[in-house]
Amino acid sequence: MDFLLGGCAATCAGFFSNPFDVIKTRQQLHGELLQRTSGAPGTTNTTTTTPASNPYSSVVRSFRSILRSEGVLGLQKGLVSALAFQFAMNSVRLGIYQTAENCEWTRGASPAGTLLRSIGWGGLSGVIGSTVACPFYMVKTQIQARSHGKYAVGYQHRHTGTLAALTGIYRERGVRGLWRGYPGIVTRTAVGSSAQLATFSTCKDLFGQFEWARDSVAVNAFAASMVSGFFTCVFMSPFDVIATRLFNQGVDANGRGLLYRSVADCFTKTLRTEGLHGLYKGFVPNYWRIAPHTILNLTFWDQFKAWRDLYYGY
C-alpha cells in the first residue's frame, strides 16, 4: 500500500508541475556547449547567446515563447511520460523509504545519526526508483525539448508519443537503448532524493514540536515541503542539467552519444564552455517545478497515509 500511495501522490503533483518541467528542459538545453560571449581565447565554439536572442531567457519569456509557438498544449508536452515516470519512480522510492521509516531504519541514536540515515535511505530509494523509471525520463526529456524554428533546442528527436518513442527506441537500440544515460538519472535522483527526504523528515520532526503543526498533518507536511524543496533544488540542479543533456543528445550508429561520453564528461564540458552558470541553467523554473512538486507530492503522500490509517484504524 505504501508503494501505491507514493506513486499516486507523485502523479497528482506531476500534473501541476509539468509546465515548469518543460520550461526547465528548454532552458537547460538552450545554448548547449556555447560560450556566453564570443571570441573567448582557446575555445572552439564561441557563438554568442544573449537574453535578446534567447526565447527562454526567463520563466515569463519561456511561457510566452511556448504559447506563441505551440499553444497551451505545449506547456504540457511530455505529460504522459512525465506522469509515468513520477508513478514508477516514486512508488518505488517513497515505498522503500516509508518501509525503512516503519522499521525505524532511518532512526539513529542522535539527531545527527537520524539525519545521516535518512540521507542514506533517501539516496538508496532514489537510485532504485530511478533505475525502474529511467526509460520514461528519457522519453519525457526528448519530447519536452522538441519544438521548431528558433524555439528548437538541443537535439530534436521526432517522437510522436510516449508509446511510439519507447517501441521505436527498443526496436532500434534494444533494451540497452532504453537505459541510455542511466548514470545521469541515477546521480541526479540519488542527490535529489537524499536532500528531499532527509530534509522533509527532519523538518517534520522539528515542526512537530509546535502546536500549529501537530493540529494538522497537511500544514506540517506543507511547511516541511517548502524547506525541503529549496534544498533539493540547490543540490540537485547541476545533476539535473547533466541528466537532461545526456538523455537528449543524439547518438551515432553504434549508440554512443554525439556530445558526451559520461556524467563526468558532460560535467567537465559544460563547466569549461559555459561556466558554473551552465550547470545551474534552468534553476528558477527548476525551483518552481521542484518546490510545488515537493510540496504537493509529500503533502499528498502524508495525507493519503493519514486517510489510509483512518480507514484501516491504524
Secondary structure, 3 states (H helix, E strand, C coil): CHHHHHHHHHHHHHHHHHHHHHHHHHHHHCCCCCCCCCCCCCCCCCCCCCHHHCCCCCHHHHHHHHHHHHCHHHHHCCHHHHHHHHHHHHHHHHHHHHHHHHCCCCCCCCHHHHHHHHHHHHHHHHHHHHHHHHHHHHHHHHHHHCCCHHHCCCCCCCCCCHHHHHHHHHHHHHHHHHCCCHHHHHHHHHHHHHHHHHHHHHHHHHHCCCHHHHCCHHHHHHHHHHHHHHHHHHHHHHHHHHHHHHHHCCECCCCCECCCCCHHHHHHHHHHHHHHHHHCCCHHHHHHHHHHHHHHHHHHHHHHHHHHHHHHCC
